[in-house]
């Protein structure tokens, strides 16, 4: 079975958010963007900010010596800042991560 790509997972996550009526958009990045900004940004019905950093299924945080470690630290700092200021932010490598991160277990049957 073919593993789901990050692009496919992003589309699936956005579909779940749309189904739940959660305003969001895909952030495409660029040179003027803050370092580590999440892939999906939005506002929850409660008024809290939402930030989801999408990772391909099977992802694990890089080790300190890895080339990607610095970028991961920037992403973690962004997520920590959102959470520390009352928002909801997390890494997601599956739809289940999103459902759990948003506390939507009772809205979906698995």
C-alpha positions, 0 to 999 in steps of 0.5 A: 500500500502506498504511503500518504504524502504530506500534500495528501494529508494536508488535503485530508486535514483541511477536509476535516476542518471544513467538515467541522466548520473551522475557519482555516487556510494553508500557509504557503510560506515565503521569504517574509514569513516568520521562521517556523510558521505552521502549514495550516492556520485558522481560528477555532469557533471559540476564537482561539488561534489554530496552527497545525504543522503537517508532517508526512505519516511516519514522521519523527522529530529529527535528532540534534545532529540532523540537518533538519533539527534547526528548522524543527526547533523553529517550528516547535518554538512557533507551536509553543508560542501559540499554545502559551498564548491560549491557542491550539497548535500541534504537529500532525502526521495523521488525521488521528493527530488532528482529531486528538489535538482538537478534542474531536473524538466524539465527532468521528467514528473509528 
